[in-house]
Amino acid sequence: MASIWVLLTLLPVAWTCSPQKADYVMVSCFPNAIIANVPECPYGWEIEQLSLGGVCYTGIHSPGYYRFIIPDLTPKNHSYCGTQSEYMPGKDPKYIFYNSIVSNDTSLTVRNQPVNYTFSCMYRAAYLVNNAVFSQRVATVYVNNGSLGTFRSQLSMNVFTNSKFLYAKDAPYVIDTSEIGSEVFIGIEAKGLSNRFKVVINNCWATPTPYSTDRKRWSLIINSCSSDNTVTIFENAKDSRSTFKFNSFRFQRLEKVSTVWLHCEVQVCDGERLVCQPGPCSVRSLSAEVEPTGGVLTTEFHIKGNGSSNTGHITGTSLLILLVVLINTCCDLVNGSRM
């Protein structure tokens, strides 16, 4: 009787999720984090039975996936949840970060095939060592789809000349103070992946510092919806490129700040496995700003004032000379009247 009770208690554990073939993993190497996604319930494993590096049981159950995040890529914290790093010297030195998602079952019997997803991301060493103001417009996305092969894509955020999104501007992007309020066109695109993968913009915001976590921020897109009528989303989650525009601005009471940083939390969605298209926008969508859980791309805009140009300097000098001439003329007229 006791053996039957033990068997009945084990049965629900074995069938709590629908097992999936686990020959698929998507790794996104963002400037601020590494994000690894595997199909939910791989070979029957629950998320509580999968760990990052065999150390951290910190997986997040996203729709259709189990997600594991390495949030700190600085060499000083290279051992986060078992993460290992390798330094490659040379003319263009690089760091490679390694980790894995592994199964761990402490029960008496193991009914599922063990899994071990090993992944890596490569970064330029100068970018990591500086750990400050560096180009964060580009990420790399790897998809290992078992027998179908491995795909590599470059995910990048660019500023375009107009709403046709045909020509990207060269960095750094400069906005004159006389152009404050003009339209800025942003495109985020993944190159190298098949049409099944969609680029999804979750949130976009601006800060007066290069840090996306700065509390001083102005939201542009919240939960894939425009924050106000100065922001227009043209395309989102329909194909490999998502686009939007906003009116340029600068932060008040921060006259010394000459740069505005734009941050966008984005993800690459597999359209054959998930519904990538965001739901309709509503007041509820904008009621609360959520902390980003995905990868963040960042680009910067330099605010250039008219007063810093040579033309402004010449104008000021001319006014000074004119003032001196007027004073001398007035003195001559006064002296002449006295005579």
Residue pairs with C-beta under 8 A, 6 or more apart in sequence:
10 107
10 109
13 107
14 44
14 111
16 46
17 40
17 41
17 44
17 46
18 41
19 41
19 42
19 43
19 44
19 112
20 39
20 40
20 41
20 42
20 43
21 39
21 42
21 43
21 146
22 38
22 39
22 42
22 43
22 115
22 117
23 144
23 145
23 146
23 147
24 38
24 39
24 143
24 144
24 145
24 146
25 36
25 37
25 38
25 101
25 117
25 119
25 143
25 144
26 36
26 37
26 141
26 142
26 143
26 144
26 268
26 270
27 34
27 35
27 36
27 37
27 119
27 121
27 141
27 142
27 143
27 144
28 34
28 35
28 36
28 37
28 139
28 140
28 141
28 142
28 155
28 267
28 268
28 295
29 121
29 122
29 123
29 139
29 140
29 141
29 142
30 139
30 294
30 295
30 296
30 297
31 73
31 127
31 134
31 136
31 138
31 139
31 295
31 296
31 297
31 298
32 71
32 73
32 136
32 212
32 295
32 296
33 69
33 70
33 71
33 72
33 73
33 295
33 296
34 69
34 70
34 73
34 97
34 99
34 119
34 121
35 67
35 68
35 69
35 70
35 267
35 294
35 295
36 67
36 68
36 69
36 99
36 101
36 117
36 119
37 62
37 65
37 66
37 67
37 68
38 50
38 65
38 66
38 68
38 101
38 115
38 117
39 64
39 65
39 66
39 273
40 47
40 61
40 64
40 65
40 66
42 50
42 66
42 115
43 112
43 113
43 115
44 111
44 112
45 103
45 105
45 112
45 115
47 59
47 60
47 61
47 66
48 57
49 103
49 104
49 105
50 57
50 59
50 66
50 68
50 101
50 102
50 103
50 104
50 115
51 57
51 59
51 101
51 102
51 104
52 58
52 59
52 68
52 70
52 81
52 82
52 99
52 100
52 101
53 81
53 82
53 83
53 99
53 100
53 102
54 82
54 100
54 102
54 104
55 81
55 82
56 81
56 82
58 68
58 69
58 81
59 66
59 67
59 68
59 101
60 66
60 67
60 68
60 69
60 293
61 67
63 274
63 275
64 270
64 273
64 274
65 274
66 101
68 101
69 293
70 80
70 81
70 83
70 97
70 99
71 80
72 80
73 97
73 123
73 128
74 128
74 131
75 85
75 95
75 128
75 129
78 84
78 85
78 97
81 99
82 99
82 100
83 97
83 98
83 99
84 97
84 98
84 99
85 95
85 96
85 97
85 98
86 95
86 96
86 98
87 93
87 94
87 95
87 125
88 94
88 95
88 96
88 125
92 124
93 124
93 125
93 126
94 122
94 123
94 124
94 125
95 122
95 123
95 124
95 125
95 128
96 120
96 121
96 122
96 123
97 120
97 121
97 122
97 123
98 118
98 119
98 120
99 118
99 119
99 120
100 116
100 117
100 118
100 119
101 115
101 116
101 117
101 119
102 114
102 115
102 116
102 117
103 112
103 114
103 115
103 116
105 112
119 142
121 140
122 140
126 134
127 134
127 135
132 210
133 210
133 300
135 171
136 296
136 297
136 298
136 299
137 156
137 157
137 158
137 171
137 297
137 298
137 299
138 154
138 155
138 156
138 157
138 297
139 154
139 155
139 156
139 295
139 297
140 152
140 153
140 154
140 155
141 152
141 153
141 154
141 155
141 190
141 193
141 268
142 150
142 151
142 152
142 153
143 150
143 151
143 152
143 153
143 193
143 197
144 150
145 151
151 192
151 193
151 194
152 192
153 190
153 191
153 192
153 193
153 197
153 268
154 190
154 191
154 192
155 188
155 189
155 190
155 199
155 266
155 268
155 297
156 188
156 189
156 191
156 297
157 186
157 187
157 188
157 262
157 264
157 266
157 297
157 298
157 299
158 168
158 169
158 186
158 187
158 188
158 189
158 299
159 168
159 169
159 171
159 173
159 184
159 185
159 186
159 299
160 166
160 167
160 168
160 169
160 185
160 186
160 187
160 243
161 167
161 168
161 169
161 185
162 185
163 185
163 234
163 245
165 185
165 187
165 234
165 241
165 243
168 187
171 299
172 300
172 302
173 299
173 300
173 301
173 302
174 301
174 302
174 304
175 182
175 184
175 248
175 301
175 302
175 303
175 304
176 304
176 305
176 306
177 250
177 303
177 304
177 305
177 306
178 306
179 248
180 248
180 249
180 250
180 303
181 247
181 248
181 249
182 247
182 248
183 245
183 246
183 247
183 248
184 245
184 246
184 247
184 248
184 301
185 243
185 244
185 245
186 204
186 243
186 244
186 245
186 246
186 262
186 264
187 241
187 242
187 243
188 199
188 201
188 241
188 242
188 243
188 264
188 266
188 297
189 199
189 240
189 241
189 242
190 197
190 199
190 240
190 241
190 268
191 240
193 240
193 268
195 239
195 240
195 271
196 270
196 271
196 272
197 240
197 268
197 269
197 270
197 271
198 237
198 238
198 239
198 240
198 268
198 269
198 271
198 276
199 237
199 239
199 240
199 241
199 242
199 266
199 267
199 268
199 269
200 224
200 236
200 237
200 242
200 266
200 267
200 268
200 269
200 276
200 278
201 221
201 224
201 233
201 236
201 237
201 242
201 244
201 264
201 265
201 266
202 221
202 223
202 224
202 265
202 266
202 267
202 292
202 294
203 219
203 221
203 222
203 223
203 224
203 264
203 265
203 289
203 290
203 292
204 219
204 220
204 221
204 244
204 262
204 263
204 264
204 265
205 212
205 217
205 218
205 219
205 220
205 221
205 262
205 263
206 217
206 218
206 220
206 249
206 260
206 261
206 262
206 263
207 214
207 216
207 217
207 218
207 260
207 261
207 263
208 214
208 216
208 251
208 254
208 257
208 259
208 260
208 261
209 216
209 261
210 261
210 298
210 300
211 261
212 261
212 263
212 292
212 296
212 298
216 251
218 249
218 251
219 227
219 289
220 226
220 227
220 231
220 244
220 246
220 262
221 227
221 231
221 233
221 244
221 264
222 285
222 286
222 289
222 290
223 278
223 281
223 285
223 286
223 290
224 233
224 236
224 237
224 278
224 281
224 285
225 233
225 278
225 281
225 282
225 285
225 286
226 232
226 233
226 244
226 281
227 286
230 246
230 247
231 244
231 245
231 246
231 247
232 244
232 245
232 246
233 242
233 243
233 244
234 243
234 244
234 245
235 241
235 242
235 243
236 242
236 244
236 278
237 269
237 276
237 277
237 278
238 277
242 266
248 301
249 260
250 257
250 260
250 303
251 257
251 260
257 303
258 302
258 303
258 304
258 305
259 300
259 301
259 302
259 303
260 300
260 301
260 303
261 298
261 299
261 300
261 301
262 298
262 299
262 300
262 301
263 296
263 297
263 298
264 296
264 297
264 298
265 292
265 293
265 294
265 295
265 296
266 294
266 295
266 296
266 297
267 294
267 295
269 276
270 276
279 285
306 312
